Amino acid sequence: MSKPRITVIGAGLMGHGIAQVFALAGHDVTIYDSFANTLATAKDRILANLKFLGDDEAAVHRVTLEPDLGAAVRDADYVVEAVLEDLALKQKLFAEIEDLARPDAILASNTSVIPITSIMQNLKRRERALGTHWWNPPYLVPLVEVIETEWTSAETLAFAMKLHADVGKKPAHVKKDVPGFIGNRLQHALWREAISLVENGICDAETVDAVVKASFGRRLAVLGPLENADMVGTDLTLAIHNNVLPAIEHRPGPSPYLEQLVQSGKLGFKSGEGFRTWTPAQQTALRNRVLQHLRTARDEET
Ligand SMILES: NC(=O)c1ccc[n+]([C@@H]2O[C@H](COP(=O)([O-])OP(=O)(O)OC[C@H]3O[C@@H](n4cnc5c(N)ncnc54)[C@H](O)[C@@H]3O)[C@@H](O)[C@H]2O)c1
């Protein structure tokens, strides 16, 4: 089979980046967005990214912008949706897409947290639907979580795993459609404790971040938590858990400290203050530092 034809629904932050990855790997990619202005700038944004990364700029010529949903999905082998995080909107879109696309086209949602089961439950052919959770920016973070529902067929799952591996991503199979999938469950377990340490006066926010970045954060890219547990020994891990787990934050809901920040308008970068205060220059510096770090990691890997 020649390379599957890809359609990306939504030309925003994630959508244009996902389209870029497929186009760079040689796929013909169509992008649809209901907002004409966002759609119109998608190729410019992809080209700017390709230039920044030193990737083949000709890839942008494999991208077609299509303002009509029917025309966008009619010939697609694979449709991935990256519109706003809104269940009703995603359900409505997939109902339309199912009527307009080929019956054998594979359908995927890039939702961050909405259960794939909820998004896809009303489809007539639910066996060809699944979740594919990319991370931002899609062209620099390798992981794509591939989430199956109870209806997803083995062929659909195998197609998605191979498709993402073939374009250079690291697909991870999520066998159950649980909130947060794998990556965000792990990430937010850490954030819950980070907030709790500040809330309980054990240290300030800057110290939490400094501790992570100067210690296990350094190792995380090459040493996963369970590799680490095996390295130190499961017996030592058990002894540590017997001592530490009873003391670790385990409330089921969000922290009141976090809720108070939000209620008082301390929204982080967008208001200039969250856990810490941020000048525009500090925000730009941190964003650039992350981008540079991810680019270096990608370049070292290839
Ligand atoms: N931003 C992230 O870090 C991140 C990471 C992983 C997953 N996601 C998920 O990816 C999805 C997209 O997020 P984003 O950050 O790219 O958002 P975004 O706001 O940048 O882009 C959303 C796009 O959807 C378009 N849109 C809105 N209604 C539409 C419709 N009816 N038809 C077609 N297009 C429509 C908008 O014009 C916009 O271009 C969300 O579900 C989000 O939760 C985001």
Ligand as a Chemical Component Dictionary entry (heavy atoms), coordinates in Angstrom:
data_LIG
# 
_chem_comp.id                   LIG 
_chem_comp.type                 NON-POLYMER 
_chem_comp.pdbx_formal_charge   0 
_chem_comp.three_letter_code    LIG 
# 
loop_
_chem_comp_atom.comp_id 
_chem_comp_atom.atom_id 
_chem_comp_atom.alt_atom_id 
_chem_comp_atom.type_symbol 
_chem_comp_atom.charge 
_chem_comp_atom.model_Cartn_x 
_chem_comp_atom.model_Cartn_y 
_chem_comp_atom.model_Cartn_z 
_chem_comp_atom.pdbx_ordinal 
LIG N1  N1  N 0  -2.138  22.115 23.321 1  
LIG C1  C1  C 0  -1.627  20.978 23.795 2  
LIG O1  O1  O 0  -0.566  20.945 24.423 3  
LIG C2  C2  C 0  -2.340  19.674 23.527 4  
LIG C3  C3  C 0  -1.651  18.463 23.704 5  
LIG C4  C4  C 0  -2.306  17.253 23.414 6  
LIG C5  C5  C 0  -3.634  17.275 22.986 7  
LIG N2  N2  N 1  -4.283  18.469 22.826 8  
LIG C6  C6  C 0  -5.681  18.432 22.351 9  
LIG O2  O2  O 0  -5.679  18.688 20.951 10 
LIG C7  C7  C 0  -6.893  19.353 20.579 11 
LIG C8  C8  C 0  -6.539  20.676 19.910 12 
LIG O3  O3  O 0  -5.807  21.472 20.828 13 
LIG P1  P1  P 0  -4.977  22.743 20.353 14 
LIG O4  O4  O 0  -4.092  23.112 21.475 15 
LIG O5  O5  O -1 -4.416  22.499 19.006 16 
LIG O6  O6  O 0  -6.151  23.840 20.243 17 
LIG P2  P2  P 0  -6.206  25.135 19.315 18 
LIG O7  O7  O 0  -7.211  26.038 19.965 19 
LIG O8  O8  O 0  -4.854  25.658 19.029 20 
LIG O9  O9  O 0  -6.807  24.587 17.939 21 
LIG C9  C9  C 0  -8.121  24.143 17.820 22 
LIG C10 C10 C 0  -8.553  24.398 16.382 23 
LIG O10 O10 O 0  -9.862  23.868 16.194 24 
LIG C11 C11 C 0  -10.500 24.695 15.261 25 
LIG N3  N3  N 0  -11.947 24.460 15.316 26 
LIG C12 C12 C 0  -12.833 24.865 16.230 27 
LIG N4  N4  N 0  -14.066 24.407 15.910 28 
LIG C13 C13 C 0  -13.923 23.680 14.768 29 
LIG C14 C14 C 0  -14.823 22.963 13.932 30 
LIG N5  N5  N 0  -16.137 22.881 14.221 31 
LIG N6  N6  N 0  -14.332 22.344 12.837 32 
LIG C15 C15 C 0  -13.016 22.419 12.548 33 
LIG N7  N7  N 0  -12.116 23.085 13.289 34 
LIG C16 C16 C 0  -12.572 23.718 14.390 35 
LIG C17 C17 C 0  -10.082 26.099 15.673 36 
LIG O11 O11 O 0  -10.275 27.031 14.611 37 
LIG C18 C18 C 0  -8.621  25.875 16.006 38 
LIG O12 O12 O 0  -7.801  26.119 14.881 39 
LIG C19 C19 C 0  -7.696  19.508 21.857 40 
LIG O13 O13 O 0  -8.584  18.426 21.986 41 
LIG C20 C20 C 0  -6.614  19.462 22.935 42 
LIG O14 O14 O 0  -7.115  19.091 24.188 43 
LIG C21 C21 C 0  -3.672  19.654 23.073 44 
# 
loop_
_chem_comp_bond.comp_id 
_chem_comp_bond.atom_id_1 
_chem_comp_bond.atom_id_2 
_chem_comp_bond.value_order 
_chem_comp_bond.pdbx_ordinal 
LIG N1  C1  SING 1  
LIG C1  O1  DOUB 2  
LIG C1  C2  SING 3  
LIG C2  C3  SING 4  
LIG C2  C21 DOUB 5  
LIG C3  C4  DOUB 6  
LIG C4  C5  SING 7  
LIG C5  N2  DOUB 8  
LIG N2  C6  SING 9  
LIG N2  C21 SING 10 
LIG C6  O2  SING 11 
LIG C6  C20 SING 12 
LIG O2  C7  SING 13 
LIG C7  C8  SING 14 
LIG C7  C19 SING 15 
LIG C8  O3  SING 16 
LIG O3  P1  SING 17 
LIG P1  O4  DOUB 18 
LIG P1  O5  SING 19 
LIG P1  O6  SING 20 
LIG O6  P2  SING 21 
LIG P2  O7  DOUB 22 
LIG P2  O8  SING 23 
LIG P2  O9  SING 24 
LIG O9  C9  SING 25 
LIG C9  C10 SING 26 
LIG C10 O10 SING 27 
LIG C10 C18 SING 28 
LIG O10 C11 SING 29 
LIG C11 N3  SING 30 
LIG C11 C17 SING 31 
LIG N3  C12 SING 32 
LIG N3  C16 SING 33 
LIG C12 N4  DOUB 34 
LIG N4  C13 SING 35 
LIG C13 C14 SING 36 
LIG C13 C16 DOUB 37 
LIG C14 N5  SING 38 
LIG C14 N6  DOUB 39 
LIG N6  C15 SING 40 
LIG C15 N7  DOUB 41 
LIG N7  C16 SING 42 
LIG C17 O11 SING 43 
LIG C17 C18 SING 44 
LIG C18 O12 SING 45 
LIG C19 O13 SING 46 
LIG C19 C20 SING 47 
LIG C20 O14 SING 48 
# 
